[in-house]
């Protein structure tokens, strides 16, 4: 049977062993006999010390769990996939500037054509 931690208003803390079906029932404090409440005890997992399944993360692009970025790249390569969208910011900004310049040039050409031919 599991052990549950309880606390009282008087500051006393104690553990109670009981069935899981009765885990939320209040218990009498052994010190002052008033009702105490069950405490929710958290659990921290040190992922750096964990191994195996704990190190795996779901990769939404591949639709499966991977152990590392290298493992994800290996799976992608075996499926004939190529990763896109992880270009450095400089490359993205340069492409945006080229597109902006092309659009501006096209608009000027359209304006000149309308002026010349009266479209």
Rosetta constraint file for C-alpha pairs under 8 A:
AtomPair CA 1 CA 17 HARMONIC 6.32 0.50
AtomPair CA 1 CA 18 HARMONIC 5.85 0.50
AtomPair CA 1 CA 19 HARMONIC 5.73 0.50
AtomPair CA 1 CA 20 HARMONIC 7.31 0.50
AtomPair CA 2 CA 17 HARMONIC 5.75 0.50
AtomPair CA 2 CA 18 HARMONIC 6.26 0.50
AtomPair CA 2 CA 19 HARMONIC 6.82 0.50
AtomPair CA 2 CA 20 HARMONIC 6.91 0.50
AtomPair CA 3 CA 15 HARMONIC 6.31 0.50
AtomPair CA 3 CA 16 HARMONIC 5.52 0.50
AtomPair CA 3 CA 17 HARMONIC 4.36 0.50
AtomPair CA 3 CA 18 HARMONIC 6.65 0.50
AtomPair CA 4 CA 15 HARMONIC 5.47 0.50
AtomPair CA 4 CA 16 HARMONIC 5.26 0.50
AtomPair CA 4 CA 17 HARMONIC 6.28 0.50
AtomPair CA 4 CA 18 HARMONIC 7.69 0.50
AtomPair CA 4 CA 23 HARMONIC 7.18 0.50
AtomPair CA 4 CA 38 HARMONIC 6.84 0.50
AtomPair CA 4 CA 39 HARMONIC 7.54 0.50
AtomPair CA 5 CA 13 HARMONIC 7.11 0.50
AtomPair CA 5 CA 14 HARMONIC 5.84 0.50
AtomPair CA 5 CA 15 HARMONIC 4.46 0.50
AtomPair CA 5 CA 16 HARMONIC 6.41 0.50
AtomPair CA 5 CA 38 HARMONIC 5.80 0.50
AtomPair CA 5 CA 39 HARMONIC 5.51 0.50
AtomPair CA 5 CA 40 HARMONIC 7.73 0.50
AtomPair CA 5 CA 41 HARMONIC 7.74 0.50
AtomPair CA 6 CA 13 HARMONIC 5.67 0.50
AtomPair CA 6 CA 14 HARMONIC 5.42 0.50
AtomPair CA 6 CA 15 HARMONIC 6.02 0.50
AtomPair CA 6 CA 16 HARMONIC 7.37 0.50
AtomPair CA 6 CA 27 HARMONIC 7.46 0.50
AtomPair CA 6 CA 36 HARMONIC 6.05 0.50
AtomPair CA 6 CA 37 HARMONIC 5.40 0.50
AtomPair CA 6 CA 38 HARMONIC 4.31 0.50
AtomPair CA 6 CA 39 HARMONIC 5.37 0.50
AtomPair CA 7 CA 11 HARMONIC 6.70 0.50
AtomPair CA 7 CA 12 HARMONIC 5.81 0.50
AtomPair CA 7 CA 13 HARMONIC 4.45 0.50
AtomPair CA 7 CA 14 HARMONIC 6.58 0.50
AtomPair CA 7 CA 29 HARMONIC 7.83 0.50
AtomPair CA 7 CA 36 HARMONIC 5.27 0.50
AtomPair CA 7 CA 37 HARMONIC 5.61 0.50
AtomPair CA 7 CA 38 HARMONIC 6.53 0.50
AtomPair CA 7 CA 39 HARMONIC 6.63 0.50
AtomPair CA 8 CA 12 HARMONIC 5.41 0.50
AtomPair CA 8 CA 13 HARMONIC 6.51 0.50
AtomPair CA 8 CA 29 HARMONIC 6.35 0.50
AtomPair CA 8 CA 34 HARMONIC 7.35 0.50
AtomPair CA 8 CA 35 HARMONIC 6.80 0.50
AtomPair CA 8 CA 36 HARMONIC 4.37 0.50
AtomPair CA 8 CA 37 HARMONIC 6.60 0.50
AtomPair CA 9 CA 36 HARMONIC 7.16 0.50
AtomPair CA 10 CA 32 HARMONIC 7.40 0.50
AtomPair CA 12 CA 29 HARMONIC 7.45 0.50
AtomPair CA 12 CA 31 HARMONIC 7.11 0.50
AtomPair CA 14 CA 29 HARMONIC 7.95 0.50
AtomPair CA 18 CA 22 HARMONIC 6.88 0.50
AtomPair CA 18 CA 23 HARMONIC 6.98 0.50
AtomPair CA 19 CA 23 HARMONIC 6.55 0.50
AtomPair CA 23 CA 38 HARMONIC 7.80 0.50
AtomPair CA 24 CA 38 HARMONIC 6.50 0.50
AtomPair CA 25 CA 37 HARMONIC 7.94 0.50
AtomPair CA 25 CA 38 HARMONIC 7.69 0.50
AtomPair CA 26 CA 35 HARMONIC 6.10 0.50
AtomPair CA 26 CA 36 HARMONIC 5.70 0.50
AtomPair CA 26 CA 37 HARMONIC 5.29 0.50
AtomPair CA 26 CA 38 HARMONIC 6.60 0.50
AtomPair CA 27 CA 35 HARMONIC 5.54 0.50
AtomPair CA 27 CA 36 HARMONIC 5.41 0.50
AtomPair CA 27 CA 37 HARMONIC 6.88 0.50
AtomPair CA 27 CA 38 HARMONIC 7.96 0.50
AtomPair CA 28 CA 33 HARMONIC 5.14 0.50
AtomPair CA 28 CA 34 HARMONIC 5.39 0.50
AtomPair CA 28 CA 35 HARMONIC 4.51 0.50
AtomPair CA 28 CA 36 HARMONIC 5.87 0.50
AtomPair CA 29 CA 33 HARMONIC 4.55 0.50
AtomPair CA 29 CA 34 HARMONIC 5.45 0.50
AtomPair CA 29 CA 35 HARMONIC 5.98 0.50
AtomPair CA 29 CA 36 HARMONIC 5.89 0.50
AtomPair CA 45 CA 50 HARMONIC 7.89 0.50
AtomPair CA 46 CA 50 HARMONIC 6.41 0.50
AtomPair CA 47 CA 51 HARMONIC 7.77 0.50
AtomPair CA 47 CA 54 HARMONIC 6.86 0.50
AtomPair CA 47 CA 55 HARMONIC 6.96 0.50
AtomPair CA 50 CA 54 HARMONIC 5.98 0.50
AtomPair CA 50 CA 55 HARMONIC 6.79 0.50
AtomPair CA 51 CA 55 HARMONIC 5.79 0.50
AtomPair CA 52 CA 56 HARMONIC 7.23 0.50
AtomPair CA 55 CA 67 HARMONIC 6.05 0.50
AtomPair CA 56 CA 65 HARMONIC 5.94 0.50
AtomPair CA 56 CA 66 HARMONIC 5.33 0.50
AtomPair CA 56 CA 67 HARMONIC 4.50 0.50
AtomPair CA 56 CA 68 HARMONIC 7.27 0.50
AtomPair CA 57 CA 65 HARMONIC 5.33 0.50
AtomPair CA 57 CA 66 HARMONIC 5.54 0.50
AtomPair CA 57 CA 67 HARMONIC 6.54 0.50
AtomPair CA 57 CA 68 HARMONIC 7.90 0.50
AtomPair CA 58 CA 63 HARMONIC 7.20 0.50
AtomPair CA 58 CA 64 HARMONIC 5.70 0.50
AtomPair CA 58 CA 65 HARMONIC 4.24 0.50
AtomPair CA 58 CA 66 HARMONIC 6.28 0.50
AtomPair CA 59 CA 63 HARMONIC 5.82 0.50
AtomPair CA 59 CA 64 HARMONIC 5.68 0.50
AtomPair CA 59 CA 65 HARMONIC 5.79 0.50
AtomPair CA 59 CA 66 HARMONIC 6.49 0.50
AtomPair CA 59 CA 72 HARMONIC 7.64 0.50
AtomPair CA 60 CA 64 HARMONIC 7.00 0.50
AtomPair CA 62 CA 72 HARMONIC 7.77 0.50
AtomPair CA 62 CA 75 HARMONIC 7.92 0.50
AtomPair CA 62 CA 76 HARMONIC 7.11 0.50
AtomPair CA 66 CA 71 HARMONIC 6.04 0.50
AtomPair CA 66 CA 72 HARMONIC 5.71 0.50
AtomPair CA 67 CA 71 HARMONIC 5.97 0.50
AtomPair CA 67 CA 72 HARMONIC 7.51 0.50
AtomPair CA 68 CA 72 HARMONIC 6.31 0.50
AtomPair CA 69 CA 73 HARMONIC 6.23 0.50
AtomPair CA 70 CA 74 HARMONIC 6.23 0.50
AtomPair CA 71 CA 75 HARMONIC 6.30 0.50
AtomPair CA 72 CA 76 HARMONIC 6.15 0.50
AtomPair CA 73 CA 77 HARMONIC 6.07 0.50
AtomPair CA 74 CA 78 HARMONIC 6.23 0.50
AtomPair CA 75 CA 79 HARMONIC 6.35 0.50
AtomPair CA 76 CA 80 HARMONIC 6.21 0.50
AtomPair CA 76 CA 81 HARMONIC 4.93 0.50
AtomPair CA 76 CA 82 HARMONIC 6.74 0.50
AtomPair CA 76 CA 83 HARMONIC 7.90 0.50
AtomPair CA 77 CA 81 HARMONIC 5.62 0.50
AtomPair CA 77 CA 82 HARMONIC 7.02 0.50
AtomPair CA 87 CA 91 HARMONIC 6.44 0.50
AtomPair CA 87 CA 92 HARMONIC 6.73 0.50
AtomPair CA 88 CA 92 HARMONIC 6.67 0.50
AtomPair CA 89 CA 93 HARMONIC 6.08 0.50
AtomPair CA 90 CA 94 HARMONIC 6.12 0.50
AtomPair CA 91 CA 95 HARMONIC 6.28 0.50
AtomPair CA 92 CA 96 HARMONIC 6.26 0.50
AtomPair CA 93 CA 97 HARMONIC 6.16 0.50
AtomPair CA 94 CA 98 HARMONIC 6.24 0.50
AtomPair CA 95 CA 99 HARMONIC 6.21 0.50
AtomPair CA 96 CA 100 HARMONIC 6.10 0.50
AtomPair CA 97 CA 101 HARMONIC 6.13 0.50
AtomPair CA 98 CA 102 HARMONIC 6.12 0.50
AtomPair CA 99 CA 103 HARMONIC 6.13 0.50
AtomPair CA 100 CA 104 HARMONIC 6.17 0.50
AtomPair CA 101 CA 105 HARMONIC 6.11 0.50
AtomPair CA 102 CA 106 HARMONIC 6.13 0.50
AtomPair CA 103 CA 107 HARMONIC 6.18 0.50
AtomPair CA 104 CA 108 HARMONIC 6.27 0.50
AtomPair CA 105 CA 109 HARMONIC 6.19 0.50
AtomPair CA 106 CA 110 HARMONIC 6.13 0.50
AtomPair CA 107 CA 111 HARMONIC 6.11 0.50
AtomPair CA 108 CA 112 HARMONIC 6.14 0.50
AtomPair CA 109 CA 113 HARMONIC 6.15 0.50
AtomPair CA 110 CA 114 HARMONIC 6.15 0.50
AtomPair CA 111 CA 115 HARMONIC 6.13 0.50
AtomPair CA 112 CA 116 HARMONIC 6.03 0.50
AtomPair CA 113 CA 117 HARMONIC 5.89 0.50
AtomPair CA 113 CA 118 HARMONIC 7.61 0.50
AtomPair CA 113 CA 119 HARMONIC 7.59 0.50
AtomPair CA 114 CA 118 HARMONIC 4.89 0.50
AtomPair CA 114 CA 119 HARMONIC 4.79 0.50
AtomPair CA 115 CA 119 HARMONIC 7.49 0.50
